[in-house]
Amino acid sequence: MNQIPVTIRGAELLKEELQRLRSVDRPNVIQAIAEARAQGDLSENAEYEAAKERQSFIEGRIAEIEAKLSNAQIIDPLTLNADGRCVFGSTVEVEDLDNGGTSTYQIVGDDEADIKSGKISVSSPIARALIGKTAGDVAEVMAPSGLRSYEVLDVQYI
């Protein structure tokens, strides 16, 4: 399997979720299954079916996180030396040349992406257009509303 880029903070969040799933959610669902079994007939027991479905989800998510962490390439933005180029982990300030607004984004892994906090996925169209650019370059992004142009104002490794 290919290595999955992830920032240090993203790896910490995955580890925290894994810990919660193993120590809190898994025991809770096991208890719910035991309680539902105690009610008798399992063929018409909605609580039992819901608990089994929840258990399946939890076990699948645990396996998914373990696989991601085992294949993770953890990148610390503070140690990057990309000569001012936009790379994974960098924080980029851009100006939308169509409306003049400015935005700041950090390019992160798919699991870390959260547009409300300024974190965009490395696989998103805007991140793909920004990769390799330096301050002063213009990136063109094909958005649902049409072609958008962004000028890179600053690239930081924070």
N, C-alpha and C positions, 0 to 999 in steps of 0.2 A: 504494500500500500504506500502511496505517496506521503511525504511528510506534509503536515498541515501547519502553516504558519500561525502563530498565536503570540500575543504580547504576554508579558509577565502577569499583568492584571487579569487577562483573559484566562490564563492557566490557573490562577488562584481562584477565580470564580467557578471554573469547572471542578476543581478539587473540592471547593465548599459544597457545591451541588451534589457531588458524588458522596461526600461525607453525610450530608443530610438524607439523601436517598437510602443509604445503608443503615444509618443509625436511628432515623426517625420514621421515614415513610414505610420502609420495608417491615419493621416490627408492627407498625400500626395496621397495615393491611393484613398481616398474618393474624393479628388479633381479630380483625373484622371477619376474616374467613372462618376462624374458629367459632365466633359468636353466631355467624349465619348457619354454620353446620349444626350447631346446638339446637336450632329451631326446627330441625326435622327434615321433611321432604325437600331435597335439593332441586328436584325437577321444576318446581314452581316457586323457587325462592329468589326473588329479585335482588335482595341484599347480597346473597351469595354470588350471583352472576356479576353484579357490579364490583364486588370485592375482587373476584378472580380477574376481571378485566383490568382493574386498577393495578393488581399485582403484575399482570402481563406488561402493562405500560412501564411500571417501575423497573422491572427486570430488563426490559428492552433499553430503557434510558441509561441504566447502569452500564450495560454492555457497550452502548454507543459512546458514553463518556470515557470509559476505560480504553476503548479503541482510539479515540481522539487523543487522549493523553499519552498513549504509548507511541503514537505517530507524530506527536507535536514537536514542532521546531520552535522553541521558545525564543523570541526575539525581544531584546531590551532596547527600546528606542534611544536610551541615554548612551549606549555604546556604539550607535551607528555612526559611520563616517562615510557619507555618500556624496561628499563634495557639493552639498546644496541641492541635490536631486531629490525628487519626491520618490520615496520607497515605502515598503511595508513598515508600519510603525511610526512614520513621520506625521507631523501635524502641519497641515497646509492651509494657508489663508488665501482665499480666492475672491476675485471680484467677478460678479456676473456681468458680462459686457452688454447683455440685453437690457438689464434694468438698473445696473449700477450698484446693486446690493453686494455686501461682502459677507462671506461665511468662512468659518474655520472648521476643518475636518481633520480627524485622525484616521488614518487608514489602518484598519484592524482585520482580524479574522472573521469569518462568517458568523460564528457563534457570539462574537462580541459586538456586532453591529447594533447601533442604537442611534438613529438619526436625531432624536430629541437631545441626546447628549453630545452630538457632533462626531459620532463614530460611524464611519461608513465601511462597508465590507470591501475587501480587496477585490472581490469579484464583481462589484457593482460597476455600471458603465462609467460613472464619473471617476471612480478610483482608477479604473483601467486607463482612462484618458489622461489622468494626472501622473501616473507612474513614469518616471524618467524625466519629468519636466523640472525646470529650475525657475527661480524668480524672474519674472519678465516674459516667460513663455505663455502662449495661449493654447488651451486645451479645448477641443471641440467635442461635444458629447451629443449623441443622438438620443433625445428624450422623447417621450410620447407626444409632447407638444411640438416637436420639431428640433432642429439643430440649435444647441445652446453653446455659447462661447464663454469660457472662463479664463481670466488672466491670473496666473500664479503671482501673488504678491510677496509671499514669504513661505519658506520651508524651515521647520524646526524639528529637532530631535529631542522631544521632552517626554 
